[in-house]
Amino acid sequence: VDAAETMLALARPSAERHGVADRVTFARADVKALPYADGAFDGVFSNTILHHIPEPVVFVREAARVLAKGGVLLIRDLYRPATMDEAKRLVALHAGNAPKDHQQLLLQSLCAALTLDEAVQVAKAAGIGHANVAMNSDRHYSIEIAR
């Protein structure tokens, strides 16, 4: 699911290349108001999208809503460093050889991301306070639940 058809157009050939196109369906939709029934999916996965969503609680609540009993939810996103110096260090470390505009996008994304405490609060506000919220790299955290 993506709100942008351009992103879906990039994803479709990737699914073909990786041999999963017959198992994946792509849909243009707003992740804050998914057109799916409660418990529709055994797995819900999001990677580095949360920091782009102006209302993260609504997004996380919606992701949990469409998760089936016995399913697994994984929301992985960038972590906001405590200081600008730390954000710049992470950009240099992970994107130092990338074009300057890519470096700037990563810096902006790091600065827009949630802290770990904020991610815990988002999970609680979304009704999944039992979620495991933990750092899993120097720049990523995950919100995980298994029902």
Secondary structure as UniProt FT lines:
FT   HELIX           5..17
FT   TURN            18..19
FT   HELIX           21..23
FT   TURN            31..32
FT   TURN            38..39
FT   STRAND          41..47
FT   HELIX           50..52
FT   HELIX           56..65
FT   STRAND          67..79
FT   HELIX           84..95
FT   TURN            96..97
FT   HELIX           100..112
FT   HELIX           116..125
FT   TURN            126..127
FT   TURN            129..130
FT   STRAND          132..135
FT   STRAND          140..146
//
